[in-house]
Structures are given as C-alpha cells and as structure tokens.
Amino acid sequence: MCPRFSSEDPHLDMSSETYTRICEAMEYAHTVDFTGWGEPLLNKRIFKMIRMAKERDCFTTMTSNGTALAQKNCLSLIESGLDSLVVSVDGMRPETYDPIRIGASFGNVSEKLRTLTALRRTHQPSVDLGIAFTMQEDNAIDLELIVPWMVSVGADTLHLKHLNVVSNQQDWKSSFLRYVHQPQLSDGHILEKLEDRISRLKEEASQAGIRFMMHSEFPLTSQLEGRHCLATPLDSVYFSHGGKVSPCCHFGHHVSRYFEGRFYPPSSLEFGDITVQSFLEIWKSAPFREFREGFENAHYPEACKTCYLLYGK
C-alpha cells in the first residue's frame, strides 16, 4: 500500500557503498527494516545486506508483496538470518486480492507462503512470518477469512491497519477514513459493523495462536489530535536509496497527500546525507534536534499536519 505512483522519486536500488556507510551507524540501532517503498527482493544484494545487519546484532525485518518468494529466495532469506518477514496480502480471495494487488495472483502467493513455511520448519531459529492486511472498502468483507487462511499458510502474526497513507483522491475513496471525517456519506453503521468484524477477528486470532497487531486507531474517532506518530519519527530514521536521511519513510520521498478532501503537492524533509556525513553528525545537527524537540512539544512541521499517521489513524 505504499504510494509509489504518487512519488516523484526515481525507482532505484541503494548502492553497496551507501549501505556500508549505513552499517557504520548500526551500533546505535536495535532494528533494521529493509522496506523502502519498493519490493526488497528485487535487490540482488538483499541477502548480503541482511547478513551484514545481523553481524551487527540488529533485529532484521522487511515487508514484501510475496511474489518473489521462489523456493531459492525463501531459503536464502532463512539462511541470511532475517528475523521477521511481513507479506502484504490485501484480500483473501482471488476476486478481492487480484484487483488490489495488480500483477499478482492470490493462489500463487498462497502457495509460495506454504513453501516458505515448509522450509521454516526445518530451520531453527527461523523467520517469523507476518501478514499485513490494509483494510479498505473493496476487501473488508474478507476479514472473517483471514485467520483460516493464515493457519493454512502457517503465518504467525497479523498486522492490521486502515488505508491511512492517502496520497490521492482514489486512496480517499477506498479508505474508511472518509466515513470518520464525512459521516454524511453513510448511515452511521458502516464503521460500527467494521469494528465489530475487527473485534471478532482479534478473538479468532487469539484462539488460533496468531499474534494480532493493530496499526491504526481503534475504534476510529473524528478527533485529529497530534500524538506519538505511527511512523515513529522520534525512534527511527529513514535512509533513501541515495543516502538522504529523513525522520520517516513518508518524508523520505517526494509524495503528494490527500487530507480531509484536499490535495497537497509532493513534499519531503531531509536532514543530511550519510554518504558524506557521519550518522551522529546528522542526528545531532541543529535542524534535526529542532525537529525532534518540536515534535515532543506538539510543534509539528506543516507537512506532518496533513498526514493521518500523525493522528494515529
């Protein structure tokens, strides 16, 4: 659900030289996430990159669309030491999944996950398999199918969220957020029914031994009050493919926003370049310090104010 096609940035891989510079900063990190608004498994060096992070005692994770999980890649992921793999599956039937995940096949991805699980059983320790499901109007009917399907493919953790990264009008039309901020669009029961489904899903997951993680406000409210942002800009940094450092992945790309029915042109926020500066030099710079201090005191940048993640949505 990353807004890749709303971004003005080129689709490029990170060079080995840039990644080596980032590795020098990993002594300050507990987690390295190989997710950058693209498919990580398309990077031919990804397995080596994971091993380099593991050598620095970091917890490693990535989000994938699952289409590249051929048996060879599954085995390479496991042998690299990856701790957590989250696969985005936004539909539990071909008729819901395939139109959302254009170019992918629900049946094909399901079989690849079963192959991965079979390989995981022969390797200890092994990668935790999570499923990310982004709720929207076209797939909410499939919520009741998630747990049985996860059991069938051997997944361990469910990551559930609303479509809260809204970059254009189509995103807005697909997201349940519009019923929160434009209640006149519904009879008032759409969100109630959805939240009842979510509550039942949480209970079903618990009974099946599946970890349940909700990455959006629950239940949804119309209140837009800044809080500790879902993108965790005080606890993490984002490195672009070229080494530019931003407080979160959304600021690491030039991407548009669609907030409360209004379009905002692409914007970004960068505080340094790891290819020519040390991480501490960037982290301790006056602009980055001012950003963090302002965030802690609810003095948010203007671009943050048009992002639903700031409000926990």
Protein Blocks (a to p, Z undefined) as FASTA:
>chain_A
ZZfklpcbdcddddfklmmmmmmmmmmpcbdcdbehiafklpmklmmmmmmmmmnopacd
dddehlmmcfklmmmmmmnopabdcdddebjbfklmmmmmgoiafklmmmmmmmmmmmmm
mpccdddddddddddfklmmmmmmmmmmmmmnopabdcddddfbcfbfklmmmpmklmmm
mmmlpgolmmmmmmmmmmmmmmmmmmnopacddfbdcdddfbdcddddfklpmlcccddf
kopacfbfklmpccdddeehiacddddddfbdfklpcfklmmmpmklmmmmmmmmnopac
fklmmcfklnoZZ
